[in-house]
C-alpha cells in the first residue's frame, strides 16, 4: 500500500472533493483519482459513494479514515525524528493561530524567525482557537498559538505566553455611560455584541453572568473580535474585549464584578516529535513573551 495513496484518500475525505484534494496536494485531478482507484483496487472495496458530483464515505472508507490518519502521522513522526538527527533547521512548518493572536502578537516574532531561519517555509492557517485544538489532535499542525482552553486536553501540551485581560466597552455615547451605578445587572439590561458561546472567550463572559444569575441579552454574535470592536464603536451594543483592542473609538465600562483574563499560549501534541523548526519557534515564542 503506497503512502501517496493514503494521502490522496485522506485529503479527499477531508475536503469531500477530488479537485480540492488535488489543489492541496499540488497534483492534477486525474493523478489524485488514479491514486484513489489504486487504493480501492488493492483493498478490493469502494471507499466513496459517488452520488452525482458529491462524494460520501462508504462503511469501508469510514473504517479506513482513522487508520489512515494514524499511519500518516506515524510516517510523519518518523520523518521528523530523522530530520532531527541533523543540525539544519529548514523544511515546511505548519502552524495554526487565531485571528486575534495572529494579528496582534505574532507578527514581530514571525518576522524575527523568518530573518533567522529563511530556509523554513511557514504554512500558517488562521482558525478559531477551538478548531485549532481539535485539528492539532489529528496531527495536521505542529504548533498552534491561540486562546487556551478552559480545561486541559490530556493529549496536548499547553504553555501560557500572554495573559490577556478583558474589559467591558461601549461607544462613547452609549446610555450605559450615563448611569450612576454601573454593574452586571445594568449590562444585562442592554443588548450585547459578543463572541459566540461556543468559543472560550464567550464562555468566560457567560460564566461571569451565570455566577450572579443574570441572563445576557446578546443582540449579535461573531467570533471575530475586530468585527465586534467595529460594531461596538458605531453604537450597536456593548461588549467585552481585550484591553489591547481598546482605543479612542471605545469607552471602557468600569464594572467591578467583571473579572475576565484570557490566557493566550502555544499548544502541541504530546506524542508528536516536533521538528527542529517547530522547537526553535516555540522557544522564540516563550522568550519574547517573557522578555519582550
C-alpha positions in Angstrom: 0.0 0.0 0.0 1.5 3.3 -1.1 1.7 6.2 1.4 0.7 8.6 -1.5 -2.5 6.6 -2.0 -3.4 7.1 1.7 -2.6 10.8 1.4 -4.9 11.2 -1.6 -7.7 9.3 0.2 -7.3 11.4 3.4 -7.3 14.7 1.5 -10.4 13.7 -0.5 -12.2 12.6 2.7 -11.4 15.9 4.5 -12.3 18.0 1.5 -15.2 15.9 0.1 -13.7 16.8 -3.2 -11.2 15.4 -5.6 -10.5 18.8 -7.1 -9.8 20.4 -3.7 -7.6 17.5 -2.7 -5.7 17.8 -5.9 -5.1 21.5 -5.2 -3.9 20.8 -1.6 -1.6 18.1 -2.9 -0.4 20.2 -5.9 -1.4 17.4 -8.3 -3.8 17.2 -11.2 -7.3 15.8 -10.6 -6.6 12.7 -12.8 -3.5 11.9 -10.7 -5.4 12.1 -7.4 -8.3 10.0 -8.9 -5.7 7.4 -10.1 -4.2 7.1 -6.6 -7.7 6.6 -5.1 -8.6 4.0 -7.7 -5.3 2.1 -7.0 -6.1 2.1 -3.3 -9.7 0.9 -3.8 -8.4 -1.8 -6.2 -5.8 -3.1 -3.7 -8.4 -3.1 -0.9 -11.0 -4.6 -3.2 -13.7 -2.3 -2.0 -15.0 1.2 -2.8 -14.1 3.9 -0.3 -16.5 6.5 -1.6 -20.0 6.5 -3.0 -20.2 8.9 -5.9 -23.7 10.5 -5.9 -23.8 13.0 -8.7 -20.9 15.3 -8.1 -20.8 14.6 -4.4 -18.6 12.1 -2.6 -19.6 10.2 0.5 -17.5 7.7 2.5 -18.7 4.1 2.4 -18.5 2.0 5.5 -15.1 0.8 4.4 -14.0 4.4 3.9 -15.2 5.4 7.4 -13.3 2.4 8.8 -10.1 3.3 6.9 -10.1 7.0 7.8 -8.8 6.9 11.4 -6.3 4.2 10.4 -5.0 6.2 7.5 -4.5 9.2 9.8 -2.7 7.0 12.3 -0.4 5.6 9.6 0.4 9.0 8.1 1.0 10.5 11.5 3.4 7.7 12.2 5.2 8.3 8.9 5.4 12.0 9.6 6.8 11.4 13.1 9.5 9.1 11.6 10.4 11.9 9.1 10.6 14.5 11.9 12.7 12.2 14.1 15.1 11.5 11.2 15.2 15.2 10.3 16.0 16.0 13.9 19.2 13.9 13.6 20.6 16.8 11.5 21.5 20.2 12.7 19.9 22.1 9.9 16.6 24.0 10.5 14.5 24.0 7.4 11.6 22.4 5.6 7.9 23.2 6.0 6.5 24.2 9.3 2.7 24.2 9.5 1.1 26.1 12.4 -2.3 27.4 13.3 -3.2 30.7 15.0 -6.4 32.6 15.9 -7.1 35.8 14.1 -6.6 37.9 17.2 -3.3 36.3 18.2 -2.1 36.2 14.6 -2.8 39.9 14.1 -1.7 41.4 17.5 1.0 39.1 18.9 2.7 37.0 16.3 3.9 39.5 13.5 7.2 40.6 15.2 8.0 37.1 16.3 7.4 35.6 12.9 9.5 38.4 11.3 12.4 37.6 13.6 12.0 33.8 13.0 11.9 34.3 9.2 15.0 36.5 9.3 17.0 33.9 11.3 15.7 30.8 9.5 14.9 31.8 5.9 15.1 28.1 4.8 11.9 27.3 6.8 8.7 27.6 4.8 6.0 28.8 7.2 2.5 27.5 6.4 0.0 29.4 8.7 -3.7 28.7 9.0 -6.0 31.3 10.7 -8.7 29.3 12.5 -10.8 29.6 15.7 -8.9 28.5 18.8 -11.4 25.7 19.4 -10.9 24.4 15.9 -7.1 24.6 16.3 -7.3 22.3 19.4 -9.4 19.7 17.6 -7.2 19.8 14.4 -4.0 19.6 16.4 -5.2 16.3 17.8 -5.3 14.9 14.2 -1.6 15.9 13.6 -2.4 18.5 11.0 -0.3 21.1 12.7 2.9 21.0 14.8 2.0 24.1 16.8 -1.0 26.3 17.4 -0.8 29.8 19.0 -4.3 30.5 20.3 -6.6 31.3 23.2 -6.0 28.4 25.6 -8.9 26.1 26.5 -10.7 26.5 29.8 -9.8 22.9 30.8 -6.7 20.8 29.9 -6.5 18.4 27.0 -4.7 15.2 28.2 -3.1 14.7 24.8 -1.8 18.2 24.3 0.9 20.4 25.9 -0.2 24.0 26.6 2.0 26.8 27.7 0.8 30.3 28.6 2.5 33.1 26.7 0.4 36.2 27.3 -2.3 36.8 29.9 -5.0 38.8 28.1 -7.2 40.9 30.4 -10.5 42.0 29.0 -12.9 44.9 29.8 -16.4 45.9 29.1 -16.6 48.5 26.4 -19.2 50.6 24.5 -19.4 53.5 22.2 -18.6 56.8 23.9 -22.2 58.0 23.7 -23.8 54.7 24.9 -26.5 55.1 27.5 -24.6 52.9 29.9 -22.0 55.6 30.4 -24.7 57.9 31.8 -25.8 55.5 34.6 -24.8 56.4 38.2 -24.4 52.7 39.1 -22.7 50.5 36.6 -22.7 46.8 37.3 -23.5 43.5 35.7 -27.2 44.0 36.3 -27.0 47.2 34.3 -25.1 45.5 31.5 -27.7 42.7 31.3 -30.4 45.3 30.6 -28.8 46.4 27.3 -28.1 44.4 24.1 -24.6 43.0 23.8 -22.4 42.0 20.9 -20.4 39.0 22.0 -18.1 36.2 20.8 -20.2 33.0 20.2 -20.8 30.9 23.3 -19.0 28.0 21.5 -15.8 30.0 21.9 -13.5 30.0 25.0 -13.9 33.8 25.3 -17.7 33.6 25.0 -17.8 31.0 27.8 -15.6 33.2 30.1 -18.1 36.1 29.6 -21.1 33.9 30.1 -19.7 32.4 33.4 -19.4 35.9 34.9 -23.2 36.5 34.4 -24.1 32.9 35.4 -22.4 33.4 38.7 -24.8 36.2 39.5 -27.9 34.5 38.0 -28.1 37.1 35.2 -29.2 36.4 31.6 -27.2 38.1 28.8 -29.1 39.9 26.1 -26.9 39.1 23.0 -28.0 41.2 20.0 -25.3 39.9 17.7 -22.6 37.2 17.9 -19.4 36.9 15.9 -16.1 35.2 16.6 -14.0 38.0 15.1 -13.0 40.4 17.9 -12.1 43.1 15.4 -15.6 42.9 13.9 -17.1 43.2 17.4 -14.9 46.3 18.0 -16.2 48.0 14.9 -19.9 47.2 15.7 -19.5 48.4 19.3 -17.8 51.6 18.0 -20.8 52.5 15.9 -23.2 52.0 18.8 -24.8 48.7 18.1 -24.2 47.4 21.6 -21.7 46.9 24.4 -19.2 44.1 24.6 -16.2 42.6 26.4 -12.9 42.9 24.5 -9.2 42.5 25.3 -7.5 45.7 26.6 -5.1 45.6 23.7 -8.1 46.4 21.3 -9.3 49.4 23.3 -8.7 52.8 21.6 -10.3 56.2 21.4 -13.2 54.8 19.4 -14.4 52.9 22.6 -15.2 53.8 26.1 -14.3 51.4 29.0 -17.2 50.5 31.2 -15.8 50.2 34.8 -17.7 47.2 36.1 -16.1 45.9 39.4 -17.8 42.5 39.2 -16.3 41.8 35.8 -13.0 39.9 36.0 -12.0 38.2 32.7 -8.5 37.3 31.8 -8.0 35.0 28.8 -4.8 33.0 28.5 -3.1 33.1 25.1 -0.4 30.4 24.5 1.1 27.7 22.4 -0.1 24.1 22.2 1.5 21.0 20.7 0.7 17.3 20.7 2.4 15.3 23.5 3.0 12.3 21.2 4.3 14.1 18.2 8.0 14.8 17.9 8.5 18.5 17.0 10.7 19.3 14.1 13.8 21.5 14.7 11.9 24.4 13.2 8.9 24.0 15.5 11.2 23.7 18.5 13.0 26.9 17.6 9.8 28.8 17.0 8.3 27.6 20.3 11.5 28.7 22.2 11.3 32.1 20.5 7.6 32.5 21.4 8.4 31.8 25.1 11.5 34.0 25.1 9.6 37.0 23.5 6.6 36.6 25.7 8.6 36.6 28.9 11.2 39.2 27.7 9.5 41.4 25.1 
